[in-house]
Structures are given as C-alpha cells and as structure tokens.
C-alpha cells in the first residue's frame, strides 16, 4: 500500500460497533504464539478473532457481497441486530474469500475424478465445508478441520442443534476430543480434530485420525500459522510435508509491517495483546514464497489482496460490488488490500489447475 501518514491511518480497532467492526480478518483458531502468547489467556484472545471474522463474514453476506446461507448460524444474536462492518472491511472479506475459493475450486476441478483431501488449520467457524458439501456433485473428498478442543466441541453442538447444518453433516460421531462422519454421500468424509496445532510437534502425538497420506491434499491456513512462533509454524507444515507427497498449501496473512500503515496495523494488534511472529519473519510476498519453497514445496506463487481484486475479480463483478455500498475510503482500501497476501505452493500431482489457470 502506498504511503499514508500514521495519524491518517484508520485505527481499525476503533471501528468496532454498529457502524463498522474491527479488522475481523483473522479467524483466530488452533494456534499459539511466543512464550507469553502460549498462555491460556492469549489463546482465548486469538480464539476471539474468530468471532470477529464470523461477524465480518455475516456483514458481507447481509449486504450482498457474498452468498453464504450458513454464515448466520455461526454468529451470536446481538442486541440491535447484526453488526455492519465498514465498506473497506466488507470488500476485504469478499476479496479474501474470492482468492481462497478460486484456489480450492481449481484444486477440486483438477481432481474431480479421484480421491482428494483438504485440511483446514485452525478452522474456527469457517463455513467452507458446508458450502462445498451442499453441492450435490461433490465426491471423493476427505475434509479435515483442526482447532482447539473447545472450538471443535462448540461446532459439534451447533451441528447437532441446527437442522440446516445437520442436513449437510448428519449423524456426527464424537470420539476423544474430536468428531466425524465417515459416511457422507458420494464417498466423502468429514473429520473435526479438537487439537492445539502446537501438539503436532510433540514426539508422542497421536496420528490424525482419517488423514490420508496417499491422495492429493491442500492445507489451508487463513490467518492461522501467523499466530505461532516461527519454528512452530514450520513444524506444523513439516508434520504434513513429511507424510504426504502430493501436497499443496494456501496461506493468507498480513505483510509489510515496517511501513507507516504496517506499523499502525501491528500497534492495533498489540493493543489487543495479539502478536504475529511470522509477520516479522516473512514481511513481504517474496519472503512468503521462499518460506514455502524452503518447506519443501516445488513451486510457489502469491498475490496481494489488492491484485486479487484487480486480476481475479471480473470487471462486471467489481462493478456489482462497487454498487453495494459505494467506497469513499479508496486510499484506505488500497492500503489495507496491499498489506495482506495470499500465497500458495505445491508439489507432486493433483495441482495442474494451479499451474495452468492461476496467474500471479
């Protein structure tokens, strides 16, 4: 994002409330941080960012940016109705969703005739599973979500309580700290693991139930690994790279912490007692790509969110989105959108669509 003097940068924490929310862009899920960040209090703070994300998603849905009939079930009812985020936040939620949806859709199209797998790290209240599995033609997909045990348990309670969710995911079976349905239609499976991602680094960690090591797999980290210490984030990726040969990953995280806007962004996070260690280690898209190549992925690409908006959203769709609210804060939008990146890397078979169709 181009330079903007720090005083004129909107303090995104102050935008919460009926007019507009917090940044609400991280999903705040099964992850941790430094020695201080690893404390239970910090874990609760990080999990709270998932509530922000759910509210932001609901705001984007209600205003017509996104179609997601399941978003409403993951937002607690509040006095005065749903929270409405600022237009730049709604557009950010929309564009980040477009990016990840396009990557996942390309992967599923490339593997339509074979078994495949998705692992969502720190899934929180993410609705992607329900949206995908509401499509009647989806087949041969094993879908995993990993998050803190309390989050996994809450998601099970919601599924059991809400017929619209139970219709997509019937008869869930609880076991240990997780739950699953191994007999979904068209040979699909769902596994929810109640697990702190840091536990994957332990020598005595139990194997993830249902994890296939013999099929093309995509890992999703949507503002998740950024809350771990860098060695921990590397260790989580290594858990999967050491086990699965045909593997890809897509990561959504902030970048450019050292310019005026980036410093304000970091300050806003610090005010909430939130720290992102990977933001210092991988401060730009080039470092993010190198991160994936060093982790064992043969190819890596990236787009800042601003370029996703400009390159991956069609002219007609941009016009539709522009008409929803209007956007007075154009410079602020450009700043915000240029401080988040989607980076994806892959190796092995099953990702032909990423190489053929997705240009950075």
C-alpha beads as a LAMMPS data file, in Angstrom:
LAMMPS data file: protein, C-alpha beads

360 atoms
359 bonds

1 atom types
1 bond types

-500.0 500.0 xlo xhi
-500.0 500.0 ylo yhi
-500.0 500.0 zlo zhi

Masses

1 110.0

Atoms # bond

1 1 1 0.000 0.000 0.000
2 1 1 1.265 3.437 -0.829
3 1 1 2.479 5.632 1.997
4 1 1 -0.017 7.244 4.293
5 1 1 0.964 9.249 7.328
6 1 1 0.357 7.302 10.504
7 1 1 -2.142 9.785 12.017
8 1 1 -4.414 9.449 8.969
9 1 1 -4.411 5.660 9.068
10 1 1 -7.731 4.467 10.488
11 1 1 -7.286 2.732 13.808
12 1 1 -9.198 -0.356 12.839
13 1 1 -9.771 -1.318 16.447
14 1 1 -11.813 1.859 16.925
15 1 1 -14.149 0.937 14.081
16 1 1 -15.970 -1.750 16.015
17 1 1 -19.658 -1.424 16.713
18 1 1 -22.805 -0.885 14.715
19 1 1 -21.109 1.255 12.088
20 1 1 -18.113 -0.944 11.447
21 1 1 -16.109 -3.666 13.030
22 1 1 -12.596 -4.448 13.974
23 1 1 -10.253 -5.722 11.355
24 1 1 -12.002 -9.031 11.922
25 1 1 -9.901 -10.653 9.208
26 1 1 -8.096 -13.361 11.132
27 1 1 -10.028 -16.425 12.019
28 1 1 -8.244 -16.857 15.344
29 1 1 -8.068 -20.582 15.620
30 1 1 -5.980 -23.563 16.730
31 1 1 -2.709 -21.777 17.158
32 1 1 -0.455 -20.039 19.618
33 1 1 2.402 -17.580 19.874
34 1 1 5.520 -16.776 21.871
35 1 1 6.043 -17.992 25.404
36 1 1 3.723 -15.261 26.614
37 1 1 1.369 -15.855 23.712
38 1 1 1.156 -19.541 24.540
39 1 1 -0.580 -18.804 27.817
40 1 1 -4.259 -19.722 28.085
41 1 1 -5.253 -16.050 28.174
42 1 1 -3.595 -15.361 24.858
43 1 1 -5.136 -18.464 23.334
44 1 1 -8.547 -17.097 24.328
45 1 1 -7.708 -13.751 22.737
46 1 1 -6.718 -15.444 19.490
47 1 1 -9.874 -17.529 19.523
48 1 1 -11.790 -14.274 19.911
49 1 1 -10.572 -13.118 16.496
50 1 1 -12.656 -15.963 15.086
51 1 1 -15.757 -14.194 16.420
52 1 1 -14.627 -11.049 14.627
53 1 1 -14.239 -12.999 11.390
54 1 1 -17.672 -14.604 11.719
55 1 1 -19.279 -11.191 12.238
56 1 1 -17.372 -9.765 9.263
57 1 1 -18.496 -12.666 7.102
58 1 1 -22.106 -12.144 8.169
59 1 1 -21.858 -8.433 7.386
60 1 1 -20.575 -9.218 3.877
61 1 1 -23.361 -11.750 3.353
62 1 1 -26.177 -9.495 4.539
63 1 1 -25.007 -6.658 2.303
64 1 1 -24.803 -8.905 -0.755
65 1 1 -21.048 -9.246 -1.175
66 1 1 -21.122 -13.000 -0.590
67 1 1 -23.638 -15.812 -0.811
68 1 1 -23.324 -17.991 2.260
69 1 1 -26.521 -19.410 3.757
70 1 1 -24.561 -20.956 6.623
71 1 1 -22.843 -17.811 7.942
72 1 1 -25.837 -16.831 10.072
73 1 1 -25.546 -19.925 12.243
74 1 1 -22.072 -19.027 13.499
75 1 1 -22.854 -15.502 14.707
76 1 1 -24.372 -14.949 18.119
77 1 1 -27.503 -12.820 18.179
78 1 1 -26.775 -9.333 19.472
79 1 1 -28.985 -6.534 20.733
80 1 1 -29.823 -4.235 17.849
81 1 1 -29.296 -6.816 15.141
82 1 1 -26.277 -7.734 13.073
83 1 1 -23.116 -5.654 13.164
84 1 1 -22.379 -3.823 9.941
85 1 1 -18.718 -3.509 9.039
86 1 1 -17.153 -0.609 7.181
87 1 1 -17.168 -0.889 3.368
88 1 1 -13.394 -1.477 3.199
89 1 1 -13.731 -4.364 5.672
90 1 1 -16.608 -5.872 3.721
91 1 1 -14.641 -5.611 0.499
92 1 1 -11.634 -7.178 2.191
93 1 1 -13.721 -10.091 3.448
94 1 1 -15.149 -10.523 -0.044
95 1 1 -11.783 -10.408 -1.839
96 1 1 -10.037 -12.741 0.574
97 1 1 -12.917 -15.204 0.122
98 1 1 -12.685 -14.925 -3.678
99 1 1 -8.975 -15.781 -3.543
100 1 1 -9.297 -18.871 -1.381
101 1 1 -12.436 -20.060 -3.171
102 1 1 -10.673 -19.828 -6.523
103 1 1 -7.680 -21.840 -5.300
104 1 1 -9.864 -24.523 -3.737
105 1 1 -12.211 -24.667 -6.733
106 1 1 -9.278 -25.104 -9.116
107 1 1 -7.911 -27.940 -6.984
108 1 1 -11.261 -29.711 -6.832
109 1 1 -11.753 -29.360 -10.596
110 1 1 -8.306 -30.820 -11.289
111 1 1 -9.011 -33.824 -9.059
112 1 1 -12.695 -34.332 -9.892
113 1 1 -12.271 -37.986 -10.891
114 1 1 -10.076 -39.075 -7.986
115 1 1 -9.865 -39.097 -4.217
116 1 1 -8.560 -35.897 -2.646
117 1 1 -8.265 -34.163 0.703
118 1 1 -8.451 -30.723 2.329
119 1 1 -7.039 -29.915 5.766
120 1 1 -8.139 -26.586 7.268
121 1 1 -5.772 -25.457 10.005
122 1 1 -7.488 -23.549 12.784
123 1 1 -10.838 -23.757 11.032
124 1 1 -12.860 -21.969 13.703
125 1 1 -16.326 -21.021 12.486
126 1 1 -15.343 -21.307 8.831
127 1 1 -18.286 -22.321 6.639
128 1 1 -16.320 -23.581 3.628
129 1 1 -17.079 -27.218 4.429
130 1 1 -20.831 -26.606 4.465
131 1 1 -20.748 -24.597 1.241
132 1 1 -18.723 -27.264 -0.558
133 1 1 -20.737 -30.208 0.704
134 1 1 -24.033 -28.575 -0.175
135 1 1 -23.043 -29.087 -3.822
136 1 1 -24.662 -32.372 -4.937
137 1 1 -21.898 -33.302 -7.359
138 1 1 -19.042 -33.185 -4.855
139 1 1 -17.446 -36.622 -4.477
140 1 1 -14.428 -38.438 -3.060
141 1 1 -13.342 -35.610 -0.758
142 1 1 -11.940 -36.093 2.734
143 1 1 -12.254 -32.833 4.675
144 1 1 -10.430 -32.169 7.951
145 1 1 -10.726 -29.237 10.333
146 1 1 -8.314 -28.728 13.228
147 1 1 -8.908 -26.368 16.117
148 1 1 -8.759 -26.101 19.889
149 1 1 -10.915 -28.735 21.635
150 1 1 -13.362 -26.087 22.908
151 1 1 -13.903 -24.785 19.370
152 1 1 -14.374 -28.283 17.955
153 1 1 -16.878 -29.108 20.693
154 1 1 -18.838 -25.912 20.078
155 1 1 -19.043 -26.671 16.371
156 1 1 -20.435 -30.126 17.136
157 1 1 -23.074 -28.581 19.392
158 1 1 -24.113 -26.222 16.600
159 1 1 -24.368 -29.033 14.065
160 1 1 -26.500 -31.089 16.415
161 1 1 -28.737 -28.119 17.231
162 1 1 -29.306 -26.623 13.765
163 1 1 -31.196 -28.682 11.164
164 1 1 -29.663 -26.791 8.223
165 1 1 -26.167 -27.790 9.354
166 1 1 -27.221 -31.296 10.317
167 1 1 -28.669 -31.753 6.844
168 1 1 -25.186 -31.317 5.379
169 1 1 -23.413 -33.214 8.154
170 1 1 -25.827 -35.794 9.609
171 1 1 -25.160 -38.209 12.439
172 1 1 -21.786 -36.912 13.658
173 1 1 -19.899 -39.357 15.849
174 1 1 -17.932 -37.924 18.787
175 1 1 -14.708 -39.650 19.767
176 1 1 -11.982 -38.454 22.140
177 1 1 -11.697 -34.684 21.577
178 1 1 -12.960 -34.768 18.003
179 1 1 -15.862 -35.952 15.892
180 1 1 -16.527 -37.144 12.391
181 1 1 -18.832 -38.575 9.775
182 1 1 -17.035 -41.118 7.626
183 1 1 -20.071 -41.987 5.514
184 1 1 -21.158 -38.826 3.764
185 1 1 -22.678 -39.097 0.299
186 1 1 -20.510 -39.722 -2.761
187 1 1 -17.733 -41.343 -0.698
188 1 1 -16.934 -38.154 1.214
189 1 1 -15.755 -37.866 4.813
190 1 1 -15.510 -35.128 7.424
191 1 1 -13.162 -35.098 10.425
192 1 1 -13.042 -32.414 13.115
193 1 1 -9.980 -32.660 15.375
194 1 1 -10.057 -30.953 18.760
195 1 1 -6.340 -30.266 18.875
196 1 1 -3.939 -27.427 19.576
197 1 1 -1.754 -27.266 16.461
198 1 1 1.311 -26.997 18.674
199 1 1 0.608 -30.557 19.822
200 1 1 1.511 -31.804 16.325
201 1 1 5.125 -31.016 17.208
202 1 1 5.190 -33.353 20.215
203 1 1 7.067 -36.630 19.935
204 1 1 4.141 -38.605 21.338
205 1 1 1.446 -37.002 19.186
206 1 1 -1.174 -39.477 18.023
207 1 1 -1.764 -39.767 14.271
208 1 1 -4.574 -37.591 12.958
209 1 1 -7.500 -39.935 12.522
210 1 1 -8.668 -40.253 8.953
211 1 1 -5.707 -38.383 7.460
212 1 1 -4.904 -39.805 4.040
213 1 1 -1.256 -39.703 3.025
214 1 1 -1.812 -41.210 -0.429
215 1 1 -4.096 -38.614 -2.078
216 1 1 -3.567 -35.011 -3.275
217 1 1 -4.039 -32.719 -0.293
218 1 1 -4.416 -28.975 0.212
219 1 1 -3.656 -27.332 3.548
220 1 1 -5.489 -24.077 4.315
221 1 1 -4.034 -21.528 6.727
222 1 1 -6.289 -18.477 6.748
223 1 1 -4.622 -16.192 9.304
224 1 1 -3.690 -19.201 11.386
225 1 1 0.014 -20.092 11.273
226 1 1 0.832 -16.403 11.707
227 1 1 -0.003 -16.677 15.415
228 1 1 2.557 -19.408 16.016
229 1 1 6.214 -18.858 16.744
230 1 1 8.154 -19.319 13.507
231 1 1 9.659 -22.723 14.460
232 1 1 6.195 -23.906 15.491
233 1 1 4.666 -22.788 12.190
234 1 1 7.468 -24.545 10.333
235 1 1 6.908 -27.639 12.438
236 1 1 3.203 -27.760 11.628
237 1 1 3.967 -27.626 7.909
238 1 1 6.646 -30.295 8.369
239 1 1 4.108 -32.588 10.009
240 1 1 2.306 -32.758 6.685
241 1 1 5.249 -32.461 4.259
242 1 1 6.897 -35.454 5.941
243 1 1 3.783 -37.585 5.436
244 1 1 2.117 -36.511 2.179
245 1 1 3.957 -36.422 -1.145
246 1 1 1.259 -34.763 -3.293
247 1 1 0.731 -31.695 -1.161
248 1 1 -0.183 -28.029 -1.506
249 1 1 -0.792 -25.168 0.874
250 1 1 -2.537 -21.819 0.689
251 1 1 -1.782 -19.149 3.261
252 1 1 -3.496 -15.821 3.913
253 1 1 -1.566 -13.432 6.161
254 1 1 -0.655 -9.767 6.595
255 1 1 2.599 -8.393 5.141
256 1 1 4.676 -5.195 5.100
257 1 1 4.795 -4.487 8.853
258 1 1 7.522 -1.842 8.572
259 1 1 5.842 0.969 6.620
260 1 1 3.501 3.520 8.196
261 1 1 0.330 1.509 7.703
262 1 1 2.034 -1.736 8.716
263 1 1 3.296 -0.203 11.959
264 1 1 -0.227 1.002 12.758
265 1 1 -1.560 -2.471 11.972
266 1 1 0.962 -4.064 14.345
267 1 1 0.136 -1.459 17.000
268 1 1 -3.570 -2.236 16.700
269 1 1 -2.874 -5.918 17.185
270 1 1 -0.626 -5.225 20.166
271 1 1 -3.445 -3.223 21.773
272 1 1 -5.423 -6.461 21.762
273 1 1 -2.400 -8.377 23.107
274 1 1 -2.007 -10.143 19.774
275 1 1 1.329 -10.809 18.136
276 1 1 2.072 -12.403 14.753
277 1 1 5.632 -13.775 14.785
278 1 1 5.590 -14.784 11.119
279 1 1 4.879 -11.186 10.130
280 1 1 8.441 -10.295 11.139
281 1 1 9.952 -13.420 9.606
282 1 1 8.108 -13.197 6.260
283 1 1 7.374 -9.474 5.837
284 1 1 6.701 -9.469 2.083
285 1 1 5.342 -11.755 -0.651
286 1 1 8.822 -12.777 -1.800
287 1 1 9.750 -13.993 1.685
288 1 1 6.414 -15.804 1.907
289 1 1 7.150 -17.667 -1.340
290 1 1 10.652 -18.527 -0.153
291 1 1 9.118 -19.820 3.063
292 1 1 7.105 -22.379 1.102
293 1 1 9.984 -23.439 -1.121
294 1 1 12.172 -23.964 1.946
295 1 1 9.360 -26.043 3.469
296 1 1 9.584 -28.441 0.524
297 1 1 7.065 -27.108 -1.978
298 1 1 8.445 -27.141 -5.522
299 1 1 6.504 -24.133 -6.770
300 1 1 5.148 -21.066 -5.019
301 1 1 3.081 -18.090 -6.121
302 1 1 1.499 -15.106 -4.359
303 1 1 -0.863 -12.198 -4.857
304 1 1 -1.543 -9.312 -2.547
305 1 1 -5.241 -8.849 -1.916
306 1 1 -5.230 -5.663 -3.977
307 1 1 -4.059 -7.646 -7.000
308 1 1 -6.646 -10.355 -6.310
309 1 1 -9.285 -7.608 -6.582
310 1 1 -7.748 -6.235 -9.775
311 1 1 -6.846 -9.529 -11.510
312 1 1 -9.188 -12.247 -10.241
313 1 1 -12.432 -10.278 -9.970
314 1 1 -14.054 -9.568 -13.334
315 1 1 -14.988 -6.065 -14.437
316 1 1 -18.699 -6.856 -14.149
317 1 1 -18.265 -8.303 -10.671
318 1 1 -16.210 -5.344 -9.485
319 1 1 -18.971 -3.073 -10.757
320 1 1 -21.562 -5.131 -8.854
321 1 1 -19.568 -4.974 -5.635
322 1 1 -18.914 -1.252 -6.067
323 1 1 -22.668 -0.679 -6.306
324 1 1 -23.454 -2.356 -2.976
325 1 1 -22.322 0.444 -0.681
326 1 1 -20.013 2.745 -2.551
327 1 1 -16.476 3.185 -1.286
328 1 1 -15.400 6.604 -0.086
329 1 1 -12.190 5.356 1.528
330 1 1 -10.444 4.403 -1.729
331 1 1 -6.954 5.218 -0.470
332 1 1 -7.600 3.362 2.783
333 1 1 -8.852 0.360 0.803
334 1 1 -5.714 0.341 -1.324
335 1 1 -3.583 0.475 1.806
336 1 1 -5.472 -2.321 3.536
337 1 1 -5.616 -4.546 0.450
338 1 1 -1.901 -4.189 -0.226
339 1 1 -0.988 -5.318 3.295
340 1 1 -2.446 -8.818 3.002
341 1 1 -1.197 -11.608 0.781
342 1 1 -2.411 -14.963 -0.453
343 1 1 0.493 -17.313 -1.100
344 1 1 0.188 -20.836 -2.431
345 1 1 2.692 -23.596 -3.059
346 1 1 2.556 -27.157 -4.276
347 1 1 4.479 -30.259 -5.183
348 1 1 3.577 -33.543 -6.836
349 1 1 0.405 -34.474 -8.681
350 1 1 -3.127 -33.070 -8.468
351 1 1 -2.479 -29.347 -8.860
352 1 1 -2.477 -28.956 -12.635
353 1 1 -5.167 -26.296 -12.370
354 1 1 -2.966 -24.149 -10.165
355 1 1 -0.171 -24.281 -12.725
356 1 1 -2.452 -23.846 -15.741
357 1 1 -5.175 -21.448 -14.673
358 1 1 -3.888 -19.312 -11.819
359 1 1 -1.586 -16.447 -12.713
360 1 1 0.029 -14.249 -10.124

Bonds

1 1 1 2
2 1 2 3
3 1 3 4
4 1 4 5
5 1 5 6
6 1 6 7
7 1 7 8
8 1 8 9
9 1 9 10
10 1 10 11
11 1 11 12
12 1 12 13
13 1 13 14
14 1 14 15
15 1 15 16
16 1 16 17
17 1 17 18
18 1 18 19
19 1 19 20
20 1 20 21
21 1 21 22
22 1 22 23
23 1 23 24
24 1 24 25
25 1 25 26
26 1 26 27
27 1 27 28
28 1 28 29
29 1 29 30
30 1 30 31
31 1 31 32
32 1 32 33
33 1 33 34
34 1 34 35
35 1 35 36
36 1 36 37
37 1 37 38
38 1 38 39
39 1 39 40
40 1 40 41
41 1 41 42
42 1 42 43
43 1 43 44
44 1 44 45
45 1 45 46
46 1 46 47
47 1 47 48
48 1 48 49
49 1 49 50
50 1 50 51
51 1 51 52
52 1 52 53
53 1 53 54
54 1 54 55
55 1 55 56
56 1 56 57
57 1 57 58
58 1 58 59
59 1 59 60
60 1 60 61
61 1 61 62
62 1 62 63
63 1 63 64
64 1 64 65
65 1 65 66
66 1 66 67
67 1 67 68
68 1 68 69
69 1 69 70
70 1 70 71
71 1 71 72
72 1 72 73
73 1 73 74
74 1 74 75
75 1 75 76
76 1 76 77
77 1 77 78
78 1 78 79
79 1 79 80
80 1 80 81
81 1 81 82
82 1 82 83
83 1 83 84
84 1 84 85
85 1 85 86
86 1 86 87
87 1 87 88
88 1 88 89
89 1 89 90
90 1 90 91
91 1 91 92
92 1 92 93
93 1 93 94
94 1 94 95
95 1 95 96
96 1 96 97
97 1 97 98
98 1 98 99
99 1 99 100
100 1 100 101
101 1 101 102
102 1 102 103
103 1 103 104
104 1 104 105
105 1 105 106
106 1 106 107
107 1 107 108
108 1 108 109
109 1 109 110
110 1 110 111
111 1 111 112
112 1 112 113
113 1 113 114
114 1 114 115
115 1 115 116
116 1 116 117
117 1 117 118
118 1 118 119
119 1 119 120
120 1 120 121
121 1 121 122
122 1 122 123
123 1 123 124
124 1 124 125
125 1 125 126
126 1 126 127
127 1 127 128
128 1 128 129
129 1 129 130
130 1 130 131
131 1 131 132
132 1 132 133
133 1 133 134
134 1 134 135
135 1 135 136
136 1 136 137
137 1 137 138
138 1 138 139
139 1 139 140
140 1 140 141
141 1 141 142
142 1 142 143
143 1 143 144
144 1 144 145
145 1 145 146
146 1 146 147
147 1 147 148
148 1 148 149
149 1 149 150
150 1 150 151
151 1 151 152
152 1 152 153
153 1 153 154
154 1 154 155
155 1 155 156
156 1 156 157
157 1 157 158
158 1 158 159
159 1 159 160
160 1 160 161
161 1 161 162
162 1 162 163
163 1 163 164
164 1 164 165
165 1 165 166
166 1 166 167
167 1 167 168
168 1 168 169
169 1 169 170
170 1 170 171
171 1 171 172
172 1 172 173
173 1 173 174
174 1 174 175
175 1 175 176
176 1 176 177
177 1 177 178
178 1 178 179
179 1 179 180
180 1 180 181
181 1 181 182
182 1 182 183
183 1 183 184
184 1 184 185
185 1 185 186
186 1 186 187
187 1 187 188
188 1 188 189
189 1 189 190
190 1 190 191
191 1 191 192
192 1 192 193
193 1 193 194
194 1 194 195
195 1 195 196
196 1 196 197
197 1 197 198
198 1 198 199
199 1 199 200
200 1 200 201
201 1 201 202
202 1 202 203
203 1 203 204
204 1 204 205
205 1 205 206
206 1 206 207
207 1 207 208
208 1 208 209
209 1 209 210
210 1 210 211
211 1 211 212
212 1 212 213
213 1 213 214
214 1 214 215
215 1 215 216
216 1 216 217
217 1 217 218
218 1 218 219
219 1 219 220
220 1 220 221
221 1 221 222
222 1 222 223
223 1 223 224
224 1 224 225
225 1 225 226
226 1 226 227
227 1 227 228
228 1 228 229
229 1 229 230
230 1 230 231
231 1 231 232
232 1 232 233
233 1 233 234
234 1 234 235
235 1 235 236
236 1 236 237
237 1 237 238
238 1 238 239
239 1 239 240
240 1 240 241
241 1 241 242
242 1 242 243
243 1 243 244
244 1 244 245
245 1 245 246
246 1 246 247
247 1 247 248
248 1 248 249
249 1 249 250
250 1 250 251
251 1 251 252
252 1 252 253
253 1 253 254
254 1 254 255
255 1 255 256
256 1 256 257
257 1 257 258
258 1 258 259
259 1 259 260
260 1 260 261
261 1 261 262
262 1 262 263
263 1 263 264
264 1 264 265
265 1 265 266
266 1 266 267
267 1 267 268
268 1 268 269
269 1 269 270
270 1 270 271
271 1 271 272
272 1 272 273
273 1 273 274
274 1 274 275
275 1 275 276
276 1 276 277
277 1 277 278
278 1 278 279
279 1 279 280
280 1 280 281
281 1 281 282
282 1 282 283
283 1 283 284
284 1 284 285
285 1 285 286
286 1 286 287
287 1 287 288
288 1 288 289
289 1 289 290
290 1 290 291
291 1 291 292
292 1 292 293
293 1 293 294
294 1 294 295
295 1 295 296
296 1 296 297
297 1 297 298
298 1 298 299
299 1 299 300
300 1 300 301
301 1 301 302
302 1 302 303
303 1 303 304
304 1 304 305
305 1 305 306
306 1 306 307
307 1 307 308
308 1 308 309
309 1 309 310
310 1 310 311
311 1 311 312
312 1 312 313
313 1 313 314
314 1 314 315
315 1 315 316
316 1 316 317
317 1 317 318
318 1 318 319
319 1 319 320
320 1 320 321
321 1 321 322
322 1 322 323
323 1 323 324
324 1 324 325
325 1 325 326
326 1 326 327
327 1 327 328
328 1 328 329
329 1 329 330
330 1 330 331
331 1 331 332
332 1 332 333
333 1 333 334
334 1 334 335
335 1 335 336
336 1 336 337
337 1 337 338
338 1 338 339
339 1 339 340
340 1 340 341
341 1 341 342
342 1 342 343
343 1 343 344
344 1 344 345
345 1 345 346
346 1 346 347
347 1 347 348
348 1 348 349
349 1 349 350
350 1 350 351
351 1 351 352
352 1 352 353
353 1 353 354
354 1 354 355
355 1 355 356
356 1 356 357
357 1 357 358
358 1 358 359
359 1 359 360
